[in-house]
C-alpha cells in the first residue's frame, strides 16, 4: 500500500508544479519548433527525495516542462496521442488532461485552461533522439491538488505529499489575455474557487480586489509583490501582493485610465477569475408591445457585439452577446410564448471552441416550437435595448407544450365557438373541426416528429376548418376546455400498450461538424463512420415499426448536453450513442459498451447495466469481435444526463489497420446494426 501511494505521489509531483527560481547553471541544448534553445535541466523533489526523468525535465524561460510519456508510463496513467490534432491525452481514473502541441489552451477535466506562452506544450529533442512531448507541470494541479513550491536556494521545484493548508487557494498565475473582440482581460488562475471583495477608489481610478483564503505562488516572485504594465485604452497597470497571512488575503489592484464598468466572472471550471472592463451589463428580458406588435426586449444589450446561429435537434435560435455579463443570477428562463417562440433562456455562457476561453458571453436561446424549420428573427436597437421580432407562422394560433404527464395542445380561436374532436385510433389521427368563421387558423402543414406527434395539417373551406394531428404512437386524450370555448385545450398522453414497437429510440451518431473524433490509420474520420452506421440503424428500426429520433442526420456538431436533452424532452425509452475507438497501440481491437451506473447520475431512473449487458452479448454474438468489456463511464455527458437506459457503443478500433478496414465495409456495418437491434429486442423482452 505504501509503495502504491509513493508511486502515485511521484506521478502527481511530476505532473503538478511549474514554478522556477534561480539555481546553478545546469544547461542543456534542446530543439523545439525547429530552433535550438538553451534550457536549464532540473530534477523535482518530492518529500525531500530527488526525482530525475529519463528525458530531462527543464525550465523554459520561467516555466518547468516535463516529458509526458515518461510520467504516464512510469506512474500508472494512460497516454493517447491524436496525430491529426497533435494532442496528448492523459487519463488517470475518471480524470483527463489534454495538451495540444503549440496551443495555449489545455483541457483539464473537460474545462479550458489558458497557458501562458512559456507553458505551451512543445515537441522537444536532444541531439538525434526522437522528439518528446513536453507539458507544463502546474496545469494538472486541478486534478490532484498537492502542496507545491519552489526552492529558491537550490532552484528546483518540490512537492509535499501532505495537503497544503486546508481551505487555502493557491494563486499560481496572473496574466493578460485578449478576448474575441480584442478587449484585454485579466485572468487569475488558482487551485480552488475564489471568494473576494472589491473596492473602487474613484480618486485614483483603482479597482481593489481582496481574495480571501488565498496565497500567491507565482513564477519568480513566489509570494512577493509584482506588477504587469498593460497600458491599453482602458487598463494602465495590474499590481498584486500577499496582503496578509493571518488571514491569508491576496490583493490585486487594477489601475484604470478612466472610470469604467467592470465585470468579474468565474473561469470556465470555476476555480479562477476573469476581469473585464467597459462591457455590457444585461438586464431583464421582457415581452412588450412596440409599435403595436408583441416583441421581446433585452435591456442593456444595444452596444454589444452579437453573433447569431440556428441550431437543430431541437430547433433553437441563438444570440450571443460578447463582452457581456448577466445581472443578478447566471441563468434565467422565461415562459414567453410569441409566434414560433415557445420559451426563452438566457445564461452566462462558458466559452466553447467558437470563442476565446476568456470571453464573457451572455447567450440568449429562443426555443422554437416543434415543427418550425429555419425560423427568421429581426433584431433592432432602441436606446440601450435590443428588440427581437419573431416572424409570423402557423404557430400564431397553436400552442404545443410539455406537461408533467404528457403534452398540451392548444388551439386559439378568434371567439368562443363550438367544435368537435374525433380520434381514429387505428390511423393514430385526431381531428378537430371548427367553424371557419370563428378561427384564424390558416391552411398549412407542420412537421413535428418529436417521438409523439408526426405532423399537424390544417385544411379549410368557407364552412369548416379541420386541424388534423397525426401521432407516432398510440395516445389517449382528455379535453380540458368547455364545449363552447375560445381556446381548445387537449391533454395528450401515451396509451399504455405492450407492443414493444411503440418505444421511442434515440440514436446518437457521435462527433460531427468540426469535431471529427478519432482519425483512422487511413485518415478516415470517426464522425463519418458513426453517421453511416447510425443511418443504417435508423432505417432498419423504422422498417420494424419503431419510432426513431436522431440527434443528427448530417455532418454537424451537436452539443453533448443538447444530445441528452433531445432524448429527455421526448421521453425516449432507449438511447444509443454510436462511436469508433482508437488507441496508441495498434494491436487493440474489439467492441466496448459504455454506460453510467444509475447510482452515479442524479437523473437516472432505472439500473443501466442490464441494457449494456444485453447490447454487448448481442454485438459479440453477431459480429464475432473481441470483447473489450462493459465499462462504467459516468463522466460522459450523453450517458450521465439521459434519464432512460443509455449505452455508448464503441464499434471497433480505427487505429487497428485490419479492424478499420472492416468497419468501413457495408457488410460489417450491417452486422453491427443487426446486432444492436437484437440487443434492443432482447432488452425489451426482459423489461
N, C-alpha and C positions, 0 to 999 in steps of 0.2 A: 504493500500500500504506500509506504514511504517512497519507494522507487518510482511508482506511477506518479505520485504527487510532484516529485522532483523533476521528472521528465516534462510534465505539464507546465511547471513553473518556468523551466528553461524555454519552452516554446513560447509561453506568454512573454517572457522577458525579451526574447529576440524580436518579437513582433510589435512590442508596445512603444518603446521610447525613442524620441527623435530630438533630443536636446544636445547641444555641443558646447564646448568651452575652449580653453586654451591648454595645450598639452605639448609634450615633446614632439619633435618634428619627424614622425614615422611616415614618410611619404611614399606613395606608390603611383605608378602611371597606369591609368585605365583608359580604354576607348569607349566613348559614349557619343552616339549620334554622328559617327564619322570623325570625331575630334578626340585627340588625346588630351586628357586632363590629369593634372597632378592633384591627388586627394590624400587625405590623411587616414591611414588604416587605424581602426580602433577595435579593441575587444569590448565585450559588455560584461559587467559584473553583476552577478545575482547572489544576494545574501553573502557577499564578500568573496565569492568564487569567480575567477576569470573564465569566460567562455569565449573560445575562438571558433570561427567558422572556416570550412574548407576553402571556399571562395571568400575573400576578406570582406567584412563589413567596413564601411568607410564614411568619413564626413565629407559631404559635397557642399562647399561654401559654408553653410551653417546648419545642415541637416544630416542626420545619420540614416544611411541606406543599408539594407541587409539583403542577402540573396534569398528570395522567397522559396525556391525549390529546396534548398538545403534545410531551411527551417521546417518546412512542412514534412519532408520525407523523414526527418530525424525525430520529430516530436509529435507525430500522430495525426496531423491534419492532412487533408487531401487537396491536391492542386490540380486543376484542369487548365487547359490553355485553348483559347479561341483564336485560331490563326487569322480568321477573317478580320476580327476587330483588335487583334493583338492584346487580348485581355487575359490576365492571370486570375483564376477564380479559386479562392481558398475557402474550404468549408471545414468546420470543426463542430461536429454535432449538428445542431439546427442553425448555427450561426455561419454567416458568409461574408466575405470581403472580396470585392472586385477591383483590380488595379489595371488600368489600361496604359500601355506604354505611351509616354509623351502627352498624357491627358492630365489636366489639373483637377479632374473630378474622380474621386473614388466612391464606390458604392458599398457602404457598410451596413449590413443587415437591411438591405433594400432602400436605404436613405443615402442621398448625395452628401458627400463631404468635399469641401474645397481644399485643394492642396496649393500651397504657395509654390513659386517657380522652382525653388531648390528642393522641394519634396516630391516632385513629379516622378513617377516610376520610369526607370531607364533600363535599356539593354546595355550591359557593360561587359567588357572583356579585358583580359590581361595577356599581352603577347599574342600567341597564336591559338589560345584557348577559345572554346566556343562561348558565345555571349550568355550571360546570366541575367535573369530578371531581378532588378533591384527595386525594393519598395521602401517607403518611409515607415519608420517604426511607430511613430506616435499616433498614426491614424487607425490603429487597431485597439486603442485604449477603450473604444466604445464596446468592444466585445468582452474584455476581461476586467479592466479597472484596477490593476495592482498599483501600488505606490511606486513612482518612478522619480528619478532625479539625475543630476549631473555632478560629477566630482570635479570641481573646478581645479583642484590641485593636481590631479592626475590627468585631467582632460578626457575622461571616459564616462559613458552612461552607466547607471546602475539601477537595479530594481530590488525592492524588498518584497519578499513573498507575503508578508503580513499586509493587511489593508492599511491604507492611509487613514487619517483622522476621519471618523465616521461623520457623514453629513457635510463634508467639506468638498466643494467643487474645485477642480484644478483647471485654471485658465491657461491653455497651452499655446494659444495663437491669437493675435490681434492684427488684422490686416485690412487692406483696402481692395475692393473689387468693383468692377463696372457691371451694371445690370444690362438688360437687353436694350434699354433706351439710352444707354451711355451715362446715366447718372451714377455717381460713385456711392458705394455703400461701405459701412464699417462692419466687419464681421468679427465677432468674438466667439472663439471656439472653446469648449470646455468639456469636462468629463461627465458632468451631470446637468440637470435642469437648473437654470439660474433664476434666482429671485433678486429683485433690485428695486431701488427707489431713485427718483430723479429730482433735480432742481434746475431751474433755468435762471441764470444771472443776467438780467436784462442790461445792466450797466456795462457788461463786457461781452455780451452775446456768447456766453459759455453754457453748454449743457453738461451738467454734472450727473454721472450715473454711479451710484454706490451699489456694488454687487455683494450681497450678503453671503456669509459662509463660503467664501471663495479665496483661493490662493493663486498668485501669479506663479507660473513656471514656464518662462519664455526663453527661447534661444538667446544666448549671450548674456542677457540681463538677469535671467533666473527670476528673482523677486525684486530686482532693482527698478527704480523709475525709468521710463522710456518715453519716446515720442515719435510720431510719424508726421512729417510735413506733407500735407495734401495739396494745398494752395490751388483749388479749383474755384469755380464761380460761387460756391456755397461754403465749402469746408476749408478752413485755413490750417488747422493742426489738430492732431489727436494725441493726448498725453495720458499715461497710465501709471499706476503705482500701487503697491501694497499699502493701503491707507492705515490699516491697523491689523494686529494679530489676535488680540483678545477683546472683542470678537474678530474673526477673520473677515476683513472687508477689502475688496479690490475697488479702486476708484478709477473711472475713465472720464476724462474731461475733453469735450469736443468744443473747439473754438470756431465759431461761425463768423462769416463776414457781415452778415445781417441777420436780423431775427427771422427765423423760418419755422414753419410747421415741422415737426419731426414724428417719425413712426418707429417704434421698436417692436419687432416681432421675433418669435422663436424661429430658429433654423429648422430645416425640414425634419430632422429627427428629434427636435425639442430640447436638445442639450445646450445649444449656443444661442446667440442673439444676432440679429441683423438690424442695423440702424440706417435709416434713410431720411432725407430732408427734402422739404418742398413738394411732397407728394400730395395725393388726393385722399380725402377722408370721406368715405362713402357712408351716407346716412340711410334712412329708411327707404324701402321700396313700397310705393302706394299705387292703388288703382284710382284714377281720377277721370274727370271729363274735361277734355281740352278741345276747343272749337267744335263742341257738340259731339265729339267722339270719345268713347272709352279708351283710355290708354294706360300704359304702365310708366310710372315716373320714378327715376332713380336720383336721389339727392346727392350732390357733391361730385358728380362724375363728368361734368361738362368739359373739364380740362384734361381728362385722362386720355392717353393713347389707348385705342381699342383694337383688339383682334377679334375676328368673328369666325365661327366654324359651325358646320352642321354635322351632327353625329348620328349614327344609325344604331338600330337594335338596342334600345328603343330610340325613336326619333327625338332629338333634342337640338335646340339652337343655343349656342354658347357665345357669350360676350365676355371677353377677358379685359379687365381694366388694369393697365400696368401702372407701376409706381403708386399703388393704392392700398389703403388699409380699411378694414370694415369696422365702423364704430360699434361699441358695445360688445357683442359676442362675436365668435368666429364663424357662426353658421345660423342662418335663418331659413325658414320655409314658409311660403305664402300660398294659401289655397285660393289663388286668384284664377278664376275661370274667365277667359276672354278670347273669343274667336277660337282658334285652334290650340290655344294655350290652356293646359289643364292645371298647371302648378308652376310656381317659380321658386327656385332655390338659389341662395347666394351664400358664398363662403370665402374665407381667407384661404386661397388655394396654394398648396405646396407645389412649387415649380416642377414641371416634368421635363422631359427631354426637349421640348419645344422652347424652353426658356433657360436663362442663366439661373443657377441654384440660389442666387441672392435676390432674385426678383420678388417683389411684393405685389401679389396679384389678387384682385377681387374677381372671382368668377361668378357670373350670373348665368344660370341654366334655366332655359324655358323648356319645361317638359311638355311635349306635344301630344295631343290626343291621338289615340290609336287610329291608324288608317290614314293620317295626313302625311303625305310624302313631300319632301323638299319645301318646307314652309318658307314663306317670304316675310321679312321683317323690315320695316322702315324705322330709322333712328334719326331724331332731330335733337338739337340742343336748345335749351331755353334757360338763360341765366346760368346758374351753377348746376343745372339738372340736365339729364338726357331723357327724352320721351321716346317710348317704344310703341310703335303701331303694328299690331299683327294684321296680316292680310285676311280678308273675309273668306269663309269657306262654308261647306255644309254643316260644319260644327257650330255655326252660329246658333242653331236651334236644336242641337243634340248634345247631350252630356253622357259620358261613359266613364264611370269611376269604379275603383276597387273599394269594396266594403269588407267588414270583418268576416262575414260568412259567404262572400261571393262578389257579385258585381251589381252596380246600379246603372240602369239605362233610362235616361230621362229625355222625353220629347217636349219641347217648349212650344206651345201654340200661341196664336195671337189673341185668343179669347177662350173663355170657358166653352167646352164642347163635349158632345157625346163622342164615343169612339168604340171600336170593337177590337178584341185581341183573340187571335186563333193560333194554336200551336199544333203543327204537324210533327208528331214525334218521330215518325218513320223517316221523313225528309230532314229532320232536325231544323225546321224552319218555323219562325214565329212571325206572324203578320199583324201589324197594327193598322187599322183602317180609320181614317179621319176625314170629315167633310172638308173639301179643299178650301172652302171659303173661310174656315176657321184656323188655318195653319199657314205659316210662311215657309214651310219646307219646300225646297226646290228639287227637281229631279237630279239624280246622280248616284254614284256608287262609291262606297268607301271600303277599301280592302284593309282588314284589321289583322287577321291571322296571329292572334296572341295566345293561341292554345285554347281559346274559349269561343270567340266569335270569328268565323271565317270572313264574312263581309256583311255590309248593310247596303240594301238597294232602296231607292225611293223612286216610285213612278206615280204620275198623277194625271188626272184629266179635269174637266170642269166641275165634276161632281165629287170624286173621291181621290184622296191621296193615300197610297199604300206604302208603308215602310216595312220592309222585309228584313229580318235578321236571320242569317244562316249560321248555325252553330257547328263547331268542330267536334262536339261530343254531346251525348245526351244531357239535357238540362231540365231543371224544374224552375218555375217562375211563380212569383207572388205579385199581385197588383197592389201597390201602396197608395195609389191615388183614388179619388172618388169616381163614380160612374160618369159624372159631369165635372170636368176639371180643366184648368188652364195648362197644367203640367201632367203628363202621363208618366208615371214612375213605375218601372219594372225592377223587381229584385230577382236576380238570376243566380242560380247555384248549380253545382254539379249534381246530377242524378246518381244515386247510389246504384252501381252497376258492376257486376262481377266480370264483365268482359274485359280482359287484360288489354285489348287493343284500344280501349278508351284512355289509356295512360298517355300523359304528355312526357315526351323525352326531349331533353335539350342536348344537342351535340355542339361541342365547343372545339373548333379547329384551332390549335394553339398558334400563337405568334401572328404574323401578318403585317402588311404595310412595310414600314421602315424597321420592323423588328423581325428579321428573318429566322431567328432561332439558330440552331446549330448549322454549320456548313459541312457538307459531306466530303468524303475523300475525293469525290469527282466534282466538287464545287457546286453541288446542288443544294437547294435551300430546304430546311426543315419545314418552313411555313407552307411550301408547295405540296410536300408530302402529306402534311396534316390535312390540308384542304381537299386534296384528291381523295383520301380515304374517307373523310367526313361526308363529302357529297355522295359517294357511293353508299355509305351507311344510311344517309337520309333517304335516298331513293328506294332502297330495299325495305327500310322500315315503313315508309309510306305505302309501298306496294302491299305490305302485310296489314295495312289498315291503322297503323299507329299515327298519332299526332306528333309531328316533329317540328321543333323550333331550332334554328341555327343561330349561334352568336355572331357568325359572319359567313357569308356565302361568296365573297370576293376577296381580293388581296388587299385588305385594310386592317389596320391595327385597332383593336377594341380594348379599352381599359380593363384591367383584371377585375376591378370591383363592378364594372358595368356588366361583365360576363355573368358574375354571380347574381347581380340584380335582375338581369333578364330572366333567369330561372326562378328567382324568388317571386318576382312580380306576377308571373303567370301560374304560380303554384305548381311547378313542374313536379313530376313523380320521380324522375331519374335525371342525373346529369353525368355526361360522359365527355371528358376532355381528351383529345387525341394529340399525341406528341411523338417526336422521334428523339432518340437518345444519342449521347456522344460521350467519349472518354479518351483521355490522352493515350491510353494503352489500347491499341487497335485490335487486340485479341478479344476484348469483351464483345459478347453478342447475346441476344436473347430479349425476352419481354419482361417488363416490370409493370406492376399495377400499384399505384399510389393512392392513399386515402387519408382522411383526417378522422381520428377517433372522436366519437361524439363527446367524450369527456374533455376534449381539448378545444371545443368550439362552443361559444356562448349561444349559438342558434340552432345547432343540430338537434333533430327531434327523435332520431332512431339510431340504433347501432349501425355503423358504416361497414364493418368488416365483412358481414355476410355478402354484400354486393361485390366487394373487392374479391372475395374468395370465389364466388360464382363466375366472375369475369375472368380471373386468372385460370381457373380449371378449364373453362371453355376455350380460351385462347391457346393454352398448351396442347389441348387435345386436337384442336382444329388446324394448327399451324406446324406442330412438331418443333417449335422453337425451344431454346434453352430457357429454363426457369430462373430468372434473375431476382425473384422474390416479390412478395407483397410488403410494401414499405409504408410506414407511417410518415406522413409529411404534413403536419398541422400548420406549418408556416406558409403553405401555398394558398393564396387568396381564394382561388376558384374552388378549392376543396373545403377550406375553413369557413367561408362566408356563404355557402349554399346550404339551405335548410334541409333539402332532400338527400337521399343516398347519392353519393358522388364518387366517381373514380377518375383518375388520370391514367391513361394507358400509354406507356412508353412502348411503341410498336416494334422497336429494334434500334440497333446502333448504327448511325450514319458514319461513324468513324471506323467501322469494320468493313473492309472492301467487299467481301462476299455478301454480307447481310445488306449493305447499302444497295448493291445491285439488285438483290431480291426485292427489297422494299419498294423500288420504283417500277416493278412489273405489275401489270393488271391482274395477273393470275394470283400473285401473293397478296395484293391488296384485297382482292375478293375473298381470299381465305380469312384474312383478318376481319373483314366486315361480317362474314358469315359467323365467325366465332364470337364476335361481340354480340350479335343478335342472339346467338344461342345462350350466351351468358345472361343477357337481359331476360330471356324467356325462362331460363332455369331459376333466376332470382324471383321473378314474378310468380312462378308456380309455388315457391316456398313461402311467399309473403302475401 
